[in-house]
Amino acid sequence: MTKQTKEYEVTTGNIFSDIGLDQPEELLARAKLLHEVGILIKTSNLSQQEIASKLGVSQPKVSLLVSGKLSAFSTDVLLHYLSLLGCEVKIHVKKPRSRIGIFRHKGHIAVC
């Protein structure tokens, strides 16, 4: 019997960063927002046509939301949909402590 070794990589927790995409934190945040929209739609017990009517979009657009088509939606559109779906969305901005801190370090974007 031959012994097989498993090859794996420890990830950063952000697949977009792991595969080298630009703006990985923004992509991960958008993916989390899309995931939340998709869950709300799936658990609403409404048809995609009913959801489309309430969101003011076409049924195929709702299908893209449910299937997780990230490239089809901007962050601001997803935030708008979450609001229409009854979510309270808060954005918290923590500024650098002083003018010296501006551009010294890159900030962080997260959806909690």
C-alpha positions in Angstrom: 0.0 0.0 0.0 1.4 3.3 -1.0 1.1 6.3 1.3 -0.6 9.3 -0.4 0.2 12.8 0.7 -2.4 15.4 0.6 -1.4 18.7 -0.8 -3.3 21.7 0.5 -2.9 25.4 1.1 -3.8 27.3 4.1 -6.1 30.2 3.0 -6.5 33.7 4.2 -10.2 33.2 4.6 -10.9 35.2 1.5 -11.0 33.2 -1.7 -10.8 36.3 -3.8 -7.4 37.2 -2.2 -6.2 33.6 -2.4 -6.7 33.5 -6.2 -5.1 36.9 -6.7 -8.1 39.0 -7.7 -8.0 42.8 -7.4 -9.9 44.3 -4.5 -10.5 41.0 -2.7 -12.1 42.6 0.4 -14.6 44.4 -1.7 -15.5 41.3 -3.6 -15.9 39.2 -0.4 -18.1 41.9 1.1 -20.3 42.0 -2.1 -20.4 38.1 -2.1 -21.7 38.2 1.5 -24.3 40.8 0.7 -25.4 38.7 -2.3 -25.6 35.6 -0.1 -27.9 37.4 2.4 -30.2 38.6 -0.4 -30.3 35.1 -1.8 -31.2 33.5 1.5 -33.9 36.1 2.1 -35.4 35.4 -1.3 -35.3 31.6 -0.9 -36.9 31.7 2.5 -39.6 34.2 1.6 -42.0 31.6 0.2 -42.7 34.0 -2.6 -42.3 33.2 -6.3 -39.4 34.7 -8.2 -42.0 36.8 -10.2 -43.5 38.1 -6.9 -40.0 39.0 -5.7 -39.2 40.7 -9.0 -42.3 42.8 -8.7 -41.4 43.9 -5.2 -37.7 44.7 -6.1 -38.7 46.4 -9.4 -36.6 44.0 -11.5 -37.2 41.2 -14.0 -37.7 37.6 -13.0 -34.4 36.6 -14.7 -32.6 39.2 -12.5 -34.1 37.5 -9.4 -32.8 34.2 -10.8 -29.3 35.7 -10.9 -29.7 36.8 -7.3 -30.7 33.4 -6.2 -28.0 31.6 -8.1 -25.3 33.9 -6.8 -24.2 35.6 -10.0 -21.8 38.1 -8.3 -20.7 40.0 -11.4 -24.4 41.0 -12.1 -24.7 43.2 -9.0 -22.9 46.1 -7.5 -22.6 46.7 -3.8 -25.0 49.6 -3.9 -27.7 47.6 -5.7 -27.4 44.8 -3.2 -27.6 47.2 -0.3 -30.8 48.6 -1.9 -32.3 45.1 -2.3 -31.5 44.3 1.3 -33.3 47.5 2.4 -36.4 46.6 0.2 -36.3 43.1 1.7 -36.7 44.7 5.2 -33.2 44.6 6.4 -31.6 47.2 8.6 -28.2 47.9 6.9 -25.6 49.9 8.8 -22.3 51.1 7.5 -19.7 52.1 10.1 -16.7 54.2 9.0 -13.8 54.4 11.5 -11.5 57.2 10.5 -7.7 57.3 11.1 -6.8 58.9 14.4 -5.0 61.8 12.8 -4.2 63.3 9.4 -0.9 61.5 9.6 -2.8 58.2 9.4 -4.4 59.0 6.1 -2.9 56.7 3.4 -0.4 55.3 5.9 -2.2 52.0 6.1 -4.9 50.4 4.0 -8.2 50.2 5.7 -10.5 47.2 5.9 -13.9 46.4 4.4 -16.1 43.7 6.0 -19.7 42.6 6.1 -20.5 41.2 9.6 
